[in-house]
Amino acid sequence: MSQFRRSVAVAATLAAVVALPATASANSTAVSKTSMSAVQTNVAAAQTATKRLQRYVRLGETTRAKRQLKIARSQSAAASRTARRLANAADTQAESAGAAQALTIAGSQYDSLLETLTSLVDNGPAQAPIAGAIQPTIAGKAQIIAILTSLLDKVPASAQPILASIIAALGAGDADEVVNLDNALDTPGLPGAIGGIISQCLAMATAAIETAMQMVQGFLPLLPGDVQGPLGSILTQVTGIVGSIVPAVLDMVTGLINSVIGGLPIVGGGSGAGGADTGVGGLFGGLFGGGSGGGGIVGGILSPVMNLLNSVLGGLLG
């Protein structure tokens, strides 16, 4: 699920940039292309190192695992620095959109790295450095999300719903790391020092999702109209009490948000060339039950999930 979300988020940003008018100067365009190339190169190297990290941990090769962890972190950080420089230097709408593209790619890599680290932290090889790398990775991803949010009013109005959807998907559409960390705490024989770090990371990861949900709720009107109702219903129920929700339920909540955002044609859901189900309305009509003219969020898959959320959250709130 999360890999799909990352892929469609990047694709959506690329589509948004292609659709923008070429208002930047030739020099700034050249700089942007060079910087984008650097971000992509760093992310590709980070992805390779992340895969090797997984393999070496599985094989029990601690020294090699540590080396790949160092490469993955440094390359992810390099991609983030370049993308942030683009954002800081952006003067036009086109440059802001280009920065958003770079930030999305870098943020998606942080997301991938975070998911990998939290899935490996209960293993023996390189356990301590892996545990120590989780908090900086959470912070790096949060920084990118904050900068993306600051770009919302700097890109063309037509691109704002796309960027808002990307921010929602990147920040509030995945609780895999929370589930991984919670499961790691149940690992038999977990060293006390590692357990303490994991507990801190779990609290930080949960808080990051809560912050993201509050952020999304704040710019809900910028999202495509078809998702404002479903997301508003979800966020109204969970914002402010995320820290009280068990990880499995939080994972369900963010998974639902991910499904809502990921289903948008502008974020990779796609639409055919004609036909009754073409476009956002038809797509969401099929997802939530009924056509675009009826059903809305009361049918399909959303209604039973919302009923379950009502029941669970009702119990938490007494």
C-alpha positions in Angstrom: 0.0 0.0 0.0 2.6 2.5 1.0 4.8 1.8 -2.0 1.8 2.5 -4.3 1.1 5.7 -2.4 4.7 6.9 -2.9 4.6 6.1 -6.6 1.4 7.9 -7.3 2.4 10.9 -5.3 5.5 11.3 -7.4 3.6 10.8 -10.6 1.0 13.4 -9.5 3.7 16.0 -8.9 5.3 15.3 -12.3 2.0 15.7 -14.0 1.4 19.0 -12.2 4.8 20.4 -13.3 4.2 19.4 -16.9 0.9 21.2 -16.9 2.3 24.5 -15.6 3.2 27.3 -18.0 6.9 27.8 -18.6 7.4 31.2 -16.9 10.8 30.6 -15.4 14.0 32.0 -17.0 16.2 29.8 -19.1 18.9 30.0 -16.4 16.6 29.1 -13.5 15.1 26.3 -15.6 18.6 24.9 -16.2 19.4 25.1 -12.5 16.1 23.4 -11.6 16.8 20.5 -14.0 20.3 20.1 -12.7 19.0 20.1 -9.1 16.2 17.7 -10.0 18.7 15.3 -11.6 20.8 15.5 -8.4 17.8 14.7 -6.2 16.9 11.7 -8.4 20.5 10.5 -8.4 20.7 10.7 -4.6 17.3 9.0 -4.1 18.3 6.1 -6.5 21.5 5.6 -4.5 19.5 5.7 -1.2 17.0 3.2 -2.6 19.8 0.8 -3.5 21.4 1.1 -0.1 18.1 0.6 1.6 17.5 -2.7 -0.2 21.0 -3.8 0.6 20.5 -2.9 4.2 17.5 -5.2 4.3 19.5 -8.0 2.7 22.5 -7.7 5.0 20.3 -7.6 8.1 18.6 -10.7 7.0 21.9 -12.4 6.4 23.3 -11.3 9.7 26.1 -9.2 8.2 26.4 -6.4 10.7 29.3 -4.5 9.3 27.9 -4.4 5.8 24.4 -3.5 7.2 25.9 -0.5 9.0 27.7 0.7 5.9 24.5 0.6 3.8 22.6 2.3 6.6 25.1 5.1 6.5 24.8 5.4 2.7 21.0 5.3 2.8 20.9 8.1 5.4 23.5 10.3 3.8 21.9 10.0 0.3 18.4 10.7 1.6 19.7 13.7 3.4 21.5 15.0 0.3 18.3 14.7 -1.7 16.4 16.6 1.0 19.0 19.4 1.1 18.9 19.9 -2.6 15.1 19.9 -2.7 14.9 22.4 0.2 17.4 24.7 -1.5 15.1 24.7 -4.6 12.2 25.7 -2.4 14.1 28.5 -0.7 15.2 29.9 -4.0 11.8 29.6 -5.8 10.6 33.0 -7.0 7.9 32.0 -9.6 5.0 29.6 -9.6 6.8 27.2 -12.0 9.9 27.2 -9.7 7.7 26.5 -6.7 6.1 23.6 -8.5 9.5 22.3 -9.5 10.6 22.5 -5.8 7.4 20.6 -4.8 8.3 17.9 -7.3 11.8 17.5 -5.8 10.5 17.6 -2.3 8.0 14.9 -3.0 10.6 12.6 -4.4 12.9 13.3 -1.4 10.0 12.9 1.1 9.0 9.6 -0.5 12.5 8.3 0.0 12.4 9.3 3.7 9.1 7.5 4.0 10.5 4.4 2.4 13.6 4.5 4.6 11.5 5.0 7.7 9.3 2.0 6.9 12.4 -0.1 6.4 14.2 1.0 9.6 11.1 0.3 11.7 10.7 -3.1 10.2 14.3 -4.0 11.0 14.7 -2.5 14.4 13.7 -5.7 16.2 16.5 -7.7 14.5 19.9 -8.3 16.0 22.3 -7.1 13.3 23.0 -3.3 13.4 20.1 -2.9 15.8 21.5 0.0 17.8 22.4 2.2 14.8 19.1 1.4 13.1 17.2 2.4 16.2 19.2 5.6 16.4 18.4 6.5 12.8 14.6 6.4 13.2 14.1 9.7 15.0 16.2 11.7 12.5 14.3 10.1 9.6 11.0 11.0 11.1 12.2 14.6 11.6 13.5 14.8 8.0 10.2 13.6 6.6 8.3 16.1 8.8 10.5 18.9 7.6 9.8 18.1 4.0 6.0 18.0 4.6 6.1 21.4 6.4 8.0 22.9 3.4 5.6 21.3 0.9 2.7 22.9 2.9 4.4 26.3 2.8 4.4 26.0 -1.0 0.6 25.5 -1.3 -0.1 29.2 -1.9 2.9 29.6 -4.2 1.9 27.2 -6.9 -1.0 27.9 -9.4 -4.5 27.4 -8.1 -5.0 24.6 -10.5 -2.0 22.7 -8.9 -3.0 23.3 -5.3 -5.4 20.3 -5.1 -2.7 18.0 -6.4 -0.1 19.3 -4.0 -2.6 19.2 -1.1 -3.4 15.6 -2.0 0.3 14.7 -2.0 0.9 16.3 1.4 -2.1 14.4 2.8 -0.9 11.1 1.4 2.7 11.6 2.5 1.9 12.8 6.0 -1.4 11.1 7.0 -1.7 8.1 4.8 0.5 5.6 6.4 0.9 4.2 9.9 3.2 1.3 9.0 6.0 2.7 11.0 3.8 3.0 14.1 2.7 -0.6 13.8 6.3 -1.8 13.2 7.6 0.0 16.3 4.7 -1.2 18.4 5.4 -4.8 17.3 9.1 -4.3 18.0 8.4 -3.5 21.6 6.9 -6.9 22.0 10.1 -8.7 20.8 11.3 -11.2 23.4 14.7 -10.3 24.9 14.7 -6.7 23.5 17.6 -4.9 25.2 16.4 -2.2 27.6 18.3 0.6 25.9 16.9 -0.3 22.5 13.4 -0.6 24.0 13.7 2.9 25.4 14.7 4.3 22.0 11.9 2.5 20.2 9.3 3.8 22.8 10.5 7.4 22.1 10.3 6.7 18.3 6.8 5.3 18.6 5.7 8.4 20.5 7.4 10.7 17.9 5.9 8.8 14.9 2.4 8.9 16.3 2.7 12.6 17.1 3.9 13.2 13.5 0.8 11.5 12.1 -1.4 13.5 14.5 0.3 16.8 13.3 -0.2 15.7 9.7 -3.9 15.1 10.2 -4.3 18.5 11.9 -2.5 20.1 9.0 -4.6 18.3 6.4 -7.8 19.3 8.2 -6.5 22.9 8.0 -6.3 22.9 4.2 -9.2 20.6 3.6 -10.9 23.2 1.3 -7.9 23.0 -1.1 -8.3 19.3 -1.7 -10.5 18.0 -4.6 -14.1 18.4 -3.7 -14.8 14.7 -4.0 -12.6 13.9 -1.1 -13.4 16.7 1.2 -16.4 15.0 2.7 -14.8 11.6 3.3 -11.6 13.0 4.7 -13.4 15.6 6.7 -15.5 12.8 8.4 -12.4 10.8 9.2 -10.3 13.6 10.5 -13.1 15.1 12.6 -13.3 11.8 14.5 -9.6 11.1 15.0 -7.8 14.5 15.1 -6.7 15.3 18.7 -7.0 11.7 20.0 -4.6 9.9 17.8 -2.3 9.2 20.7 -5.1 7.2 22.4 -5.7 4.9 19.4 -4.1 1.5 19.3 -1.6 1.2 16.4 -3.7 -1.3 14.6 -6.7 1.0 14.5 -4.5 4.0 13.6 -3.1 1.9 10.7 -6.7 1.3 9.6 -7.5 5.0 9.7 -4.5 6.0 7.7 -5.0 3.2 5.3 -8.5 4.5 4.6 -7.1 8.0 4.1 -4.5 6.5 1.7 -7.3 4.7 -0.2 -9.3 8.0 -0.5 -6.3 10.0 -1.8 -4.8 7.2 -3.9 -8.1 6.8 -5.7 -8.0 10.3 -7.2 -7.4 10.3 -10.9 -5.0 13.2 -10.4 -2.9 11.1 -8.0 -2.8 8.0 -10.1 -6.3 6.5 -10.0 -6.6 7.3 -13.7 -9.7 7.4 -15.8 -10.6 5.9 -19.1 -11.2 7.8 -22.3 -15.0 8.2 -21.9 -17.6 6.0 -20.3 -19.8 6.4 -17.3 -17.0 6.0 -14.8 -14.6 8.5 -16.2 -13.3 11.2 -13.8 -13.3 11.7 -10.1 -17.1 11.5 -9.6 -17.4 8.1 -11.3 -14.3 6.8 -9.6 -15.5 7.7 -6.1 -19.0 6.6 -6.9 -17.6 3.1 -7.5 -15.4 3.2 -4.4 -17.9 4.5 -1.9 -21.1 3.0 -3.4 -23.6 4.4 -5.8 -22.8 6.8 -8.7 -21.4 10.3 -8.6 -24.9 11.7 -8.1 -25.8 9.6 -5.0 -24.6 7.3 -2.3 -21.6 9.5 -1.4 -19.9 8.4 1.8 -22.8 6.4 3.1 -22.3 3.3 1.0 -19.6 1.0 -0.4 -16.5 0.4 1.7 -16.5 3.6 3.6 -19.8 3.2 5.6 -18.8 0.0 7.4 -15.3 1.3 8.2 -16.7 4.5 9.5 -19.1 2.5 11.7 -16.2 0.6 13.1 -14.3 3.8 13.7 -17.4 5.2 15.5 -17.5 2.2 17.7 -13.8 2.1 18.5 -13.4 5.8 19.1 -16.6 5.9 21.1 -15.1 3.4 23.5 -12.0 5.5 23.8 -13.9 8.6 24.6 -16.2 6.9 27.1 
